[in-house]
């Protein structure tokens, strides 16, 4: 078996040129493939950062929606309390009206 140096040394100039061309071709192909891989990887990284940005926005929107829901629930509770209070007031006024009309009837009977 001969070493690469021996082949290069004993080979004709034509075979050396072919060998050089094939090595150059392989290296060029590898460089181009690496370039393509780097571009694809860069696109993935950019897409990933965009995805994380969108996830962050979605999380912020969820927090805002939760706050809005809690606020509306709080408002509903307050409205329920106010409504109940108004109902009690209305019932009290109704009783006063009934009592005053009863009192008026009694006074009319006395007169």
Secondary structure, DSSP 4 states (H G I P E B T S, - for coil): ---HHHHHHHS-HHHHHHHHHHHHHHHHHHHHHHHHHHHHHHHHHHHHHHHHHHHHHHHHHHHHHHHHHHHHHHHHHHHHHHHHHHHHHHHHHHHHHHHHHHHHHHHHHH-
